[in-house]
Amino acid sequence: MEIKKIAVIGGGTMGNGIAHVFAMKGFDVFLTEMNEDCFSRALNTISANLDRQIKKQLISENDKINILSKISKVIGIKNIPPDMNLVIEAIYENKEAKLNIFNSLENRLNSDCIFASNTSSISITELSAICRADKFIGMHFMNPVPVMKLVEIIRGYSTSDETYENIKLLTLKLDKEPVEVFDYPGFISNRILMPMINEAVFALMEGVASKESIDSVMKLGMAHPMGPLTLADFIGLDVCLAIMNVLYDGFNDPKYRPCPLLKKMVAANKLGRKSGEGFYKY
């Protein structure tokens, strides 16, 4: 199946990045948000990121105009045109909210449309249970989407080989690297990354070292581009906590217990960069 028309649901950090990369490659993108303000913020972010690419001489001013022209506004999922070839859900990490979206789309869109979720940890098999399970797949892009090459492609229990091959080929057309992963909590990326971040928070809570020292050890000793506490602020502490809860519940293993300090900071709305303060102030 040739994929030409793509609906991206959610214009936040991940959704606007996904829309950006598809539009860059000439796909017709239907960026879907809940209201005009949310859509405007998403489009402004895409425009600003395109300006950065212009400054780096990766694209021209003319390219920017063409890319933005490929992005259509959709307000409300009920207004997504029925002839989509692919829907990518990129909302916040909440299983019920995601299920509601796919359930509402199941009988509205063409039967050959592939459903994909950008979830970073929630079971693809569980999300596909209420809709077209054979045409359901995970496409976990990395942040920032225009820069990062990896896309984790997660197969649910019933995902067909045809669906997987279509999405693998599509990912290559985006100049991304598809990596096949099977459906276990956290997949690969967050099953490894989030426990490391969680352990760094434990080390901070226990007074093993300062936040600066913890980050410096991982940057200078392990060649990480940024320390785990800085990275947590970048991701969002609420997102980190949500993923740790998925791991903890999914594996029923105490090694995935979220650090009490992480839970306390989320309760205090110290979420990282997006709230102005997390482990560091911004």
ChimeraX commands (.cxc) that place a marker at each C-alpha (Angstrom):
marker #1 position 0.00,0.00,0.00 radius 0.5
marker #1 position 1.29,3.45,-0.91 radius 0.5
marker #1 position 1.01,5.84,2.01 radius 0.5
marker #1 position 0.36,9.44,0.97 radius 0.5
marker #1 position -2.09,10.97,3.44 radius 0.5
marker #1 position -1.20,10.97,7.12 radius 0.5
marker #1 position -3.18,12.27,10.08 radius 0.5
marker #1 position -1.08,13.19,13.12 radius 0.5
marker #1 position -3.20,13.48,16.25 radius 0.5
marker #1 position -1.68,15.86,18.78 radius 0.5
marker #1 position 0.55,18.84,18.02 radius 0.5
marker #1 position 2.71,18.80,21.14 radius 0.5
marker #1 position 6.44,18.16,21.29 radius 0.5
marker #1 position 6.27,14.81,19.51 radius 0.5
marker #1 position 3.28,15.46,17.27 radius 0.5
marker #1 position 4.59,18.67,15.71 radius 0.5
marker #1 position 7.96,17.00,15.13 radius 0.5
marker #1 position 6.32,14.02,13.41 radius 0.5
marker #1 position 4.24,16.35,11.23 radius 0.5
marker #1 position 7.41,18.31,10.41 radius 0.5
marker #1 position 9.39,15.31,9.13 radius 0.5
marker #1 position 6.51,13.90,7.05 radius 0.5
marker #1 position 5.80,17.28,5.45 radius 0.5
marker #1 position 9.53,17.67,4.67 radius 0.5
marker #1 position 9.35,14.47,2.65 radius 0.5
marker #1 position 6.33,15.64,0.66 radius 0.5
marker #1 position 3.55,13.75,2.43 radius 0.5
marker #1 position 0.14,15.34,2.91 radius 0.5
marker #1 position -0.13,15.84,6.68 radius 0.5
marker #1 position -3.39,16.49,8.50 radius 0.5
marker #1 position -2.28,17.85,11.87 radius 0.5
marker #1 position -5.14,17.37,14.31 radius 0.5
marker #1 position -5.61,19.37,17.48 radius 0.5
marker #1 position -8.47,20.04,19.90 radius 0.5
marker #1 position -8.72,23.78,19.21 radius 0.5
marker #1 position -7.33,26.66,17.15 radius 0.5
marker #1 position -4.87,27.83,19.83 radius 0.5
marker #1 position -3.25,24.42,20.16 radius 0.5
marker #1 position -2.94,24.14,16.39 radius 0.5
marker #1 position -1.39,27.62,16.13 radius 0.5
marker #1 position 1.20,26.77,18.80 radius 0.5
marker #1 position 2.10,23.57,16.96 radius 0.5
marker #1 position 2.45,25.33,13.60 radius 0.5
marker #1 position 4.52,28.13,15.16 radius 0.5
marker #1 position 6.88,25.53,16.64 radius 0.5
marker #1 position 7.26,23.82,13.26 radius 0.5
marker #1 position 7.94,27.19,11.62 radius 0.5
marker #1 position 10.60,28.05,14.23 radius 0.5
marker #1 position 12.27,24.66,13.78 radius 0.5
marker #1 position 12.29,25.14,10.01 radius 0.5
marker #1 position 13.98,28.52,10.56 radius 0.5
marker #1 position 16.73,26.71,12.50 radius 0.5
marker #1 position 17.20,24.39,9.54 radius 0.5
marker #1 position 17.43,27.40,7.23 radius 0.5
marker #1 position 20.16,28.93,9.43 radius 0.5
marker #1 position 22.08,25.66,9.23 radius 0.5
marker #1 position 21.63,25.75,5.43 radius 0.5
marker #1 position 19.80,22.41,5.49 radius 0.5
marker #1 position 16.79,23.86,3.66 radius 0.5
marker #1 position 15.93,27.10,1.81 radius 0.5
marker #1 position 13.25,29.71,2.46 radius 0.5
marker #1 position 11.37,28.28,-0.50 radius 0.5
marker #1 position 11.58,24.80,1.03 radius 0.5
marker #1 position 9.99,26.14,4.20 radius 0.5
marker #1 position 7.03,27.55,2.27 radius 0.5
marker #1 position 6.54,24.22,0.48 radius 0.5
marker #1 position 6.82,22.20,3.71 radius 0.5
marker #1 position 4.25,24.34,5.55 radius 0.5
marker #1 position 1.90,24.07,2.57 radius 0.5
marker #1 position 1.82,20.28,3.06 radius 0.5
marker #1 position 0.34,20.63,6.57 radius 0.5
marker #1 position -3.45,20.94,6.77 radius 0.5
marker #1 position -5.35,22.02,9.87 radius 0.5
marker #1 position -7.88,19.66,11.45 radius 0.5
marker #1 position -9.73,20.73,14.60 radius 0.5
marker #1 position -11.20,17.71,16.37 radius 0.5
marker #1 position -10.62,14.06,15.47 radius 0.5
marker #1 position -14.18,13.80,14.11 radius 0.5
marker #1 position -13.05,16.08,11.27 radius 0.5
marker #1 position -10.18,13.90,10.05 radius 0.5
marker #1 position -10.94,13.05,6.39 radius 0.5
marker #1 position -11.91,9.36,5.97 radius 0.5
marker #1 position -9.42,8.68,3.16 radius 0.5
marker #1 position -6.30,8.65,5.35 radius 0.5
marker #1 position -3.66,5.98,4.68 radius 0.5
marker #1 position -2.10,6.29,8.13 radius 0.5
marker #1 position -3.08,7.77,11.49 radius 0.5
marker #1 position -0.36,8.45,14.06 radius 0.5
marker #1 position -1.57,9.22,17.59 radius 0.5
marker #1 position 0.90,11.40,19.51 radius 0.5
marker #1 position -0.99,12.59,22.58 radius 0.5
marker #1 position 0.08,12.33,26.23 radius 0.5
marker #1 position 0.82,8.95,27.87 radius 0.5
marker #1 position -2.63,7.87,29.00 radius 0.5
marker #1 position -4.03,4.53,27.86 radius 0.5
marker #1 position -7.71,5.41,28.22 radius 0.5
marker #1 position -7.32,8.64,26.25 radius 0.5
marker #1 position -5.54,6.76,23.45 radius 0.5
marker #1 position -8.16,4.00,23.42 radius 0.5
marker #1 position -10.93,6.58,23.12 radius 0.5
marker #1 position -9.26,8.09,20.06 radius 0.5
marker #1 position -8.80,4.80,18.22 radius 0.5
marker #1 position -12.27,3.58,19.17 radius 0.5
marker #1 position -13.83,6.75,17.73 radius 0.5
marker #1 position -11.83,6.43,14.49 radius 0.5
marker #1 position -12.40,2.73,13.88 radius 0.5
marker #1 position -15.67,3.09,11.95 radius 0.5
marker #1 position -14.94,6.51,10.46 radius 0.5
marker #1 position -11.79,5.86,8.43 radius 0.5
marker #1 position -11.18,3.59,5.47 radius 0.5
marker #1 position -10.70,-0.05,6.44 radius 0.5
marker #1 position -7.21,-0.18,4.89 radius 0.5
marker #1 position -5.91,2.77,6.96 radius 0.5
marker #1 position -3.08,1.81,9.32 radius 0.5
marker #1 position -3.36,2.95,12.94 radius 0.5
marker #1 position -0.11,3.79,14.76 radius 0.5
marker #1 position 0.70,5.09,18.22 radius 0.5
marker #1 position 3.77,7.07,19.21 radius 0.5
marker #1 position 3.42,5.77,22.77 radius 0.5
marker #1 position 6.74,5.41,24.57 radius 0.5
marker #1 position 5.66,2.58,26.88 radius 0.5
marker #1 position 1.98,1.55,26.68 radius 0.5
marker #1 position 1.20,-1.90,25.25 radius 0.5
marker #1 position 0.49,-1.86,21.52 radius 0.5
marker #1 position -1.48,-5.09,21.92 radius 0.5
marker #1 position -3.78,-3.48,24.51 radius 0.5
marker #1 position -4.29,-0.35,22.40 radius 0.5
marker #1 position -5.17,-2.46,19.35 radius 0.5
marker #1 position -7.75,-4.57,21.18 radius 0.5
marker #1 position -10.64,-2.23,20.35 radius 0.5
marker #1 position -9.86,-1.70,16.65 radius 0.5
marker #1 position -8.09,-3.12,13.58 radius 0.5
marker #1 position -5.46,-5.20,15.42 radius 0.5
marker #1 position -3.76,-6.50,12.27 radius 0.5
marker #1 position -3.29,-2.93,11.00 radius 0.5
marker #1 position -2.15,-1.51,14.33 radius 0.5
marker #1 position 1.50,-0.78,15.14 radius 0.5
marker #1 position 3.75,1.34,17.33 radius 0.5
marker #1 position 5.90,4.09,15.79 radius 0.5
marker #1 position 7.98,5.47,18.64 radius 0.5
marker #1 position 9.87,8.51,17.35 radius 0.5
marker #1 position 12.64,10.09,19.43 radius 0.5
marker #1 position 12.75,13.70,20.61 radius 0.5
marker #1 position 13.62,16.00,18.85 radius 0.5
marker #1 position 11.98,14.22,15.92 radius 0.5
marker #1 position 13.57,16.25,13.08 radius 0.5
marker #1 position 17.04,15.43,14.44 radius 0.5
marker #1 position 16.92,11.91,15.90 radius 0.5
marker #1 position 17.30,9.01,13.45 radius 0.5
marker #1 position 15.71,6.18,15.43 radius 0.5
marker #1 position 12.12,4.99,15.13 radius 0.5
marker #1 position 11.21,2.01,17.30 radius 0.5
marker #1 position 8.63,-0.01,15.40 radius 0.5
marker #1 position 6.63,-2.08,17.86 radius 0.5
marker #1 position 4.63,-5.08,16.73 radius 0.5
marker #1 position 1.54,-5.95,18.74 radius 0.5
marker #1 position 0.40,-9.54,19.13 radius 0.5
marker #1 position -1.77,-9.35,15.99 radius 0.5
marker #1 position 0.21,-6.86,13.86 radius 0.5
marker #1 position 0.45,-8.32,10.35 radius 0.5
marker #1 position 3.70,-8.72,8.44 radius 0.5
marker #1 position 2.23,-6.51,5.71 radius 0.5
marker #1 position 1.59,-3.69,8.18 radius 0.5
marker #1 position 5.09,-3.99,9.60 radius 0.5
marker #1 position 6.70,-3.93,6.14 radius 0.5
marker #1 position 4.65,-0.90,5.08 radius 0.5
marker #1 position 5.70,1.06,8.17 radius 0.5
marker #1 position 9.33,-0.05,7.89 radius 0.5
marker #1 position 9.47,1.17,4.27 radius 0.5
marker #1 position 7.75,4.42,5.24 radius 0.5
marker #1 position 10.29,5.02,8.01 radius 0.5
marker #1 position 13.14,4.59,5.56 radius 0.5
marker #1 position 11.51,7.17,3.26 radius 0.5
marker #1 position 11.77,9.63,6.15 radius 0.5
marker #1 position 15.54,8.98,6.29 radius 0.5
marker #1 position 15.01,7.40,9.71 radius 0.5
marker #1 position 16.34,4.08,11.00 radius 0.5
marker #1 position 13.57,1.58,11.79 radius 0.5
marker #1 position 14.31,-0.89,14.60 radius 0.5
marker #1 position 11.88,-3.75,15.16 radius 0.5
marker #1 position 10.83,-4.33,18.76 radius 0.5
marker #1 position 8.20,-6.63,20.22 radius 0.5
marker #1 position 5.50,-5.58,22.63 radius 0.5
marker #1 position 6.81,-5.58,26.19 radius 0.5
marker #1 position 6.48,-2.73,28.71 radius 0.5
marker #1 position 8.80,0.16,27.83 radius 0.5
marker #1 position 9.87,-1.59,24.61 radius 0.5
marker #1 position 13.69,-1.26,24.45 radius 0.5
marker #1 position 14.44,2.46,24.66 radius 0.5
marker #1 position 12.54,3.24,27.84 radius 0.5
marker #1 position 12.99,-0.14,29.47 radius 0.5
marker #1 position 16.70,0.71,29.62 radius 0.5
marker #1 position 16.66,4.52,29.80 radius 0.5
marker #1 position 14.00,5.15,32.44 radius 0.5
marker #1 position 15.42,2.85,35.14 radius 0.5
marker #1 position 18.76,4.66,34.67 radius 0.5
marker #1 position 17.08,8.02,35.18 radius 0.5
marker #1 position 15.10,6.65,38.14 radius 0.5
marker #1 position 18.31,5.36,39.74 radius 0.5
marker #1 position 19.93,8.77,39.27 radius 0.5
marker #1 position 16.98,10.30,41.16 radius 0.5
marker #1 position 17.43,7.74,43.93 radius 0.5
marker #1 position 21.15,8.66,44.15 radius 0.5
marker #1 position 20.21,12.33,44.45 radius 0.5
marker #1 position 17.54,11.62,47.08 radius 0.5
marker #1 position 19.98,9.53,49.13 radius 0.5
marker #1 position 22.64,12.25,49.03 radius 0.5
marker #1 position 25.18,10.17,47.15 radius 0.5
marker #1 position 26.13,13.22,45.07 radius 0.5
marker #1 position 24.77,16.56,43.88 radius 0.5
marker #1 position 22.70,16.77,40.70 radius 0.5
marker #1 position 25.63,18.41,38.92 radius 0.5
marker #1 position 28.00,15.64,40.01 radius 0.5
marker #1 position 25.60,12.87,38.96 radius 0.5
marker #1 position 25.21,14.42,35.52 radius 0.5
marker #1 position 28.96,15.05,35.18 radius 0.5
marker #1 position 29.81,11.42,35.96 radius 0.5
marker #1 position 27.55,10.19,33.19 radius 0.5
marker #1 position 28.69,12.82,30.68 radius 0.5
marker #1 position 32.43,12.63,31.33 radius 0.5
marker #1 position 32.70,8.99,32.37 radius 0.5
marker #1 position 30.14,7.35,30.10 radius 0.5
marker #1 position 30.20,9.81,27.15 radius 0.5
marker #1 position 26.48,10.59,27.41 radius 0.5
marker #1 position 25.59,13.86,25.63 radius 0.5
marker #1 position 23.69,15.02,28.71 radius 0.5
marker #1 position 23.34,13.75,32.26 radius 0.5
marker #1 position 20.29,11.71,33.34 radius 0.5
marker #1 position 18.80,14.48,35.51 radius 0.5
marker #1 position 19.15,17.06,32.73 radius 0.5
marker #1 position 17.62,14.53,30.35 radius 0.5
marker #1 position 14.73,13.91,32.75 radius 0.5
marker #1 position 14.02,17.65,32.79 radius 0.5
marker #1 position 14.10,17.68,28.99 radius 0.5
marker #1 position 11.69,14.72,28.70 radius 0.5
marker #1 position 9.38,15.91,31.48 radius 0.5
marker #1 position 9.32,14.40,34.96 radius 0.5
marker #1 position 5.63,13.56,34.59 radius 0.5
marker #1 position 6.44,11.53,31.48 radius 0.5
marker #1 position 9.29,9.76,33.27 radius 0.5
marker #1 position 6.98,8.89,36.16 radius 0.5
marker #1 position 4.24,7.64,33.84 radius 0.5
marker #1 position 6.69,5.33,32.06 radius 0.5
marker #1 position 8.12,4.03,35.35 radius 0.5
marker #1 position 4.57,3.23,36.48 radius 0.5
marker #1 position 3.96,1.30,33.24 radius 0.5
marker #1 position 7.17,-0.69,33.83 radius 0.5
marker #1 position 6.33,-1.28,37.50 radius 0.5
marker #1 position 2.78,-2.44,36.74 radius 0.5
marker #1 position 3.71,-4.35,33.60 radius 0.5
marker #1 position 6.51,-6.43,35.07 radius 0.5
marker #1 position 5.30,-6.49,38.69 radius 0.5
marker #1 position 8.96,-6.17,39.68 radius 0.5
marker #1 position 10.13,-3.88,42.53 radius 0.5
marker #1 position 13.25,-2.89,40.59 radius 0.5
marker #1 position 10.98,-0.58,38.57 radius 0.5
marker #1 position 9.55,1.19,41.63 radius 0.5
marker #1 position 9.44,4.95,40.90 radius 0.5
marker #1 position 11.68,6.97,43.21 radius 0.5
marker #1 position 9.67,8.83,45.91 radius 0.5
marker #1 position 11.53,12.04,45.03 radius 0.5
marker #1 position 10.37,11.76,41.42 radius 0.5
marker #1 position 6.77,11.29,42.58 radius 0.5
marker #1 position 7.04,14.25,44.97 radius 0.5
marker #1 position 8.43,16.57,42.28 radius 0.5
marker #1 position 5.63,15.67,39.87 radius 0.5
marker #1 position 3.07,16.29,42.62 radius 0.5
marker #1 position 4.67,19.74,43.13 radius 0.5
marker #1 position 4.42,20.42,39.38 radius 0.5
marker #1 position 8.23,20.61,39.06 radius 0.5
marker #1 position 8.16,18.91,35.70 radius 0.5
marker #1 position 11.38,20.15,34.09 radius 0.5
marker #1 position 11.84,22.55,31.20 radius 0.5
marker #1 position 8.15,22.79,30.34 radius 0.5
marker #1 position 7.22,24.03,33.82 radius 0.5
marker #1 position 10.34,26.18,34.29 radius 0.5
marker #1 position 11.80,24.02,37.05 radius 0.5
marker #1 position 12.69,20.39,37.61 radius 0.5
marker #1 position 16.03,19.23,38.89 radius 0.5
marker #1 position 17.32,22.52,37.46 radius 0.5
marker #1 position 15.69,25.92,36.97 radius 0.5
marker #1 position 15.04,27.28,33.48 radius 0.5
marker link #1:1,2 radius 0.2
marker link #1:2,3 radius 0.2
marker link #1:3,4 radius 0.2
marker link #1:4,5 radius 0.2
marker link #1:5,6 radius 0.2
marker link #1:6,7 radius 0.2
marker link #1:7,8 radius 0.2
marker link #1:8,9 radius 0.2
marker link #1:9,10 radius 0.2
marker link #1:10,11 radius 0.2
marker link #1:11,12 radius 0.2
marker link #1:12,13 radius 0.2
marker link #1:13,14 radius 0.2
marker link #1:14,15 radius 0.2
marker link #1:15,16 radius 0.2
marker link #1:16,17 radius 0.2
marker link #1:17,18 radius 0.2
marker link #1:18,19 radius 0.2
marker link #1:19,20 radius 0.2
marker link #1:20,21 radius 0.2
marker link #1:21,22 radius 0.2
marker link #1:22,23 radius 0.2
marker link #1:23,24 radius 0.2
marker link #1:24,25 radius 0.2
marker link #1:25,26 radius 0.2
marker link #1:26,27 radius 0.2
marker link #1:27,28 radius 0.2
marker link #1:28,29 radius 0.2
marker link #1:29,30 radius 0.2
marker link #1:30,31 radius 0.2
marker link #1:31,32 radius 0.2
marker link #1:32,33 radius 0.2
marker link #1:33,34 radius 0.2
marker link #1:34,35 radius 0.2
marker link #1:35,36 radius 0.2
marker link #1:36,37 radius 0.2
marker link #1:37,38 radius 0.2
marker link #1:38,39 radius 0.2
marker link #1:39,40 radius 0.2
marker link #1:40,41 radius 0.2
marker link #1:41,42 radius 0.2
marker link #1:42,43 radius 0.2
marker link #1:43,44 radius 0.2
marker link #1:44,45 radius 0.2
marker link #1:45,46 radius 0.2
marker link #1:46,47 radius 0.2
marker link #1:47,48 radius 0.2
marker link #1:48,49 radius 0.2
marker link #1:49,50 radius 0.2
marker link #1:50,51 radius 0.2
marker link #1:51,52 radius 0.2
marker link #1:52,53 radius 0.2
marker link #1:53,54 radius 0.2
marker link #1:54,55 radius 0.2
marker link #1:55,56 radius 0.2
marker link #1:56,57 radius 0.2
marker link #1:57,58 radius 0.2
marker link #1:58,59 radius 0.2
marker link #1:59,60 radius 0.2
marker link #1:60,61 radius 0.2
marker link #1:61,62 radius 0.2
marker link #1:62,63 radius 0.2
marker link #1:63,64 radius 0.2
marker link #1:64,65 radius 0.2
marker link #1:65,66 radius 0.2
marker link #1:66,67 radius 0.2
marker link #1:67,68 radius 0.2
marker link #1:68,69 radius 0.2
marker link #1:69,70 radius 0.2
marker link #1:70,71 radius 0.2
marker link #1:71,72 radius 0.2
marker link #1:72,73 radius 0.2
marker link #1:73,74 radius 0.2
marker link #1:74,75 radius 0.2
marker link #1:75,76 radius 0.2
marker link #1:76,77 radius 0.2
marker link #1:77,78 radius 0.2
marker link #1:78,79 radius 0.2
marker link #1:79,80 radius 0.2
marker link #1:80,81 radius 0.2
marker link #1:81,82 radius 0.2
marker link #1:82,83 radius 0.2
marker link #1:83,84 radius 0.2
marker link #1:84,85 radius 0.2
marker link #1:85,86 radius 0.2
marker link #1:86,87 radius 0.2
marker link #1:87,88 radius 0.2
marker link #1:88,89 radius 0.2
marker link #1:89,90 radius 0.2
marker link #1:90,91 radius 0.2
marker link #1:91,92 radius 0.2
marker link #1:92,93 radius 0.2
marker link #1:93,94 radius 0.2
marker link #1:94,95 radius 0.2
marker link #1:95,96 radius 0.2
marker link #1:96,97 radius 0.2
marker link #1:97,98 radius 0.2
marker link #1:98,99 radius 0.2
marker link #1:99,100 radius 0.2
marker link #1:100,101 radius 0.2
marker link #1:101,102 radius 0.2
marker link #1:102,103 radius 0.2
marker link #1:103,104 radius 0.2
marker link #1:104,105 radius 0.2
marker link #1:105,106 radius 0.2
marker link #1:106,107 radius 0.2
marker link #1:107,108 radius 0.2
marker link #1:108,109 radius 0.2
marker link #1:109,110 radius 0.2
marker link #1:110,111 radius 0.2
marker link #1:111,112 radius 0.2
marker link #1:112,113 radius 0.2
marker link #1:113,114 radius 0.2
marker link #1:114,115 radius 0.2
marker link #1:115,116 radius 0.2
marker link #1:116,117 radius 0.2
marker link #1:117,118 radius 0.2
marker link #1:118,119 radius 0.2
marker link #1:119,120 radius 0.2
marker link #1:120,121 radius 0.2
marker link #1:121,122 radius 0.2
marker link #1:122,123 radius 0.2
marker link #1:123,124 radius 0.2
marker link #1:124,125 radius 0.2
marker link #1:125,126 radius 0.2
marker link #1:126,127 radius 0.2
marker link #1:127,128 radius 0.2
marker link #1:128,129 radius 0.2
marker link #1:129,130 radius 0.2
marker link #1:130,131 radius 0.2
marker link #1:131,132 radius 0.2
marker link #1:132,133 radius 0.2
marker link #1:133,134 radius 0.2
marker link #1:134,135 radius 0.2
marker link #1:135,136 radius 0.2
marker link #1:136,137 radius 0.2
marker link #1:137,138 radius 0.2
marker link #1:138,139 radius 0.2
marker link #1:139,140 radius 0.2
marker link #1:140,141 radius 0.2
marker link #1:141,142 radius 0.2
marker link #1:142,143 radius 0.2
marker link #1:143,144 radius 0.2
marker link #1:144,145 radius 0.2
marker link #1:145,146 radius 0.2
marker link #1:146,147 radius 0.2
marker link #1:147,148 radius 0.2
marker link #1:148,149 radius 0.2
marker link #1:149,150 radius 0.2
marker link #1:150,151 radius 0.2
marker link #1:151,152 radius 0.2
marker link #1:152,153 radius 0.2
marker link #1:153,154 radius 0.2
marker link #1:154,155 radius 0.2
marker link #1:155,156 radius 0.2
marker link #1:156,157 radius 0.2
marker link #1:157,158 radius 0.2
marker link #1:158,159 radius 0.2
marker link #1:159,160 radius 0.2
marker link #1:160,161 radius 0.2
marker link #1:161,162 radius 0.2
marker link #1:162,163 radius 0.2
marker link #1:163,164 radius 0.2
marker link #1:164,165 radius 0.2
marker link #1:165,166 radius 0.2
marker link #1:166,167 radius 0.2
marker link #1:167,168 radius 0.2
marker link #1:168,169 radius 0.2
marker link #1:169,170 radius 0.2
marker link #1:170,171 radius 0.2
marker link #1:171,172 radius 0.2
marker link #1:172,173 radius 0.2
marker link #1:173,174 radius 0.2
marker link #1:174,175 radius 0.2
marker link #1:175,176 radius 0.2
marker link #1:176,177 radius 0.2
marker link #1:177,178 radius 0.2
marker link #1:178,179 radius 0.2
marker link #1:179,180 radius 0.2
marker link #1:180,181 radius 0.2
marker link #1:181,182 radius 0.2
marker link #1:182,183 radius 0.2
marker link #1:183,184 radius 0.2
marker link #1:184,185 radius 0.2
marker link #1:185,186 radius 0.2
marker link #1:186,187 radius 0.2
marker link #1:187,188 radius 0.2
marker link #1:188,189 radius 0.2
marker link #1:189,190 radius 0.2
marker link #1:190,191 radius 0.2
marker link #1:191,192 radius 0.2
marker link #1:192,193 radius 0.2
marker link #1:193,194 radius 0.2
marker link #1:194,195 radius 0.2
marker link #1:195,196 radius 0.2
marker link #1:196,197 radius 0.2
marker link #1:197,198 radius 0.2
marker link #1:198,199 radius 0.2
marker link #1:199,200 radius 0.2
marker link #1:200,201 radius 0.2
marker link #1:201,202 radius 0.2
marker link #1:202,203 radius 0.2
marker link #1:203,204 radius 0.2
marker link #1:204,205 radius 0.2
marker link #1:205,206 radius 0.2
marker link #1:206,207 radius 0.2
marker link #1:207,208 radius 0.2
marker link #1:208,209 radius 0.2
marker link #1:209,210 radius 0.2
marker link #1:210,211 radius 0.2
marker link #1:211,212 radius 0.2
marker link #1:212,213 radius 0.2
marker link #1:213,214 radius 0.2
marker link #1:214,215 radius 0.2
marker link #1:215,216 radius 0.2
marker link #1:216,217 radius 0.2
marker link #1:217,218 radius 0.2
marker link #1:218,219 radius 0.2
marker link #1:219,220 radius 0.2
marker link #1:220,221 radius 0.2
marker link #1:221,222 radius 0.2
marker link #1:222,223 radius 0.2
marker link #1:223,224 radius 0.2
marker link #1:224,225 radius 0.2
marker link #1:225,226 radius 0.2
marker link #1:226,227 radius 0.2
marker link #1:227,228 radius 0.2
marker link #1:228,229 radius 0.2
marker link #1:229,230 radius 0.2
marker link #1:230,231 radius 0.2
marker link #1:231,232 radius 0.2
marker link #1:232,233 radius 0.2
marker link #1:233,234 radius 0.2
marker link #1:234,235 radius 0.2
marker link #1:235,236 radius 0.2
marker link #1:236,237 radius 0.2
marker link #1:237,238 radius 0.2
marker link #1:238,239 radius 0.2
marker link #1:239,240 radius 0.2
marker link #1:240,241 radius 0.2
marker link #1:241,242 radius 0.2
marker link #1:242,243 radius 0.2
marker link #1:243,244 radius 0.2
marker link #1:244,245 radius 0.2
marker link #1:245,246 radius 0.2
marker link #1:246,247 radius 0.2
marker link #1:247,248 radius 0.2
marker link #1:248,249 radius 0.2
marker link #1:249,250 radius 0.2
marker link #1:250,251 radius 0.2
marker link #1:251,252 radius 0.2
marker link #1:252,253 radius 0.2
marker link #1:253,254 radius 0.2
marker link #1:254,255 radius 0.2
marker link #1:255,256 radius 0.2
marker link #1:256,257 radius 0.2
marker link #1:257,258 radius 0.2
marker link #1:258,259 radius 0.2
marker link #1:259,260 radius 0.2
marker link #1:260,261 radius 0.2
marker link #1:261,262 radius 0.2
marker link #1:262,263 radius 0.2
marker link #1:263,264 radius 0.2
marker link #1:264,265 radius 0.2
marker link #1:265,266 radius 0.2
marker link #1:266,267 radius 0.2
marker link #1:267,268 radius 0.2
marker link #1:268,269 radius 0.2
marker link #1:269,270 radius 0.2
marker link #1:270,271 radius 0.2
marker link #1:271,272 radius 0.2
marker link #1:272,273 radius 0.2
marker link #1:273,274 radius 0.2
marker link #1:274,275 radius 0.2
marker link #1:275,276 radius 0.2
marker link #1:276,277 radius 0.2
marker link #1:277,278 radius 0.2
marker link #1:278,279 radius 0.2
marker link #1:279,280 radius 0.2
marker link #1:280,281 radius 0.2
marker link #1:281,282 radius 0.2
view
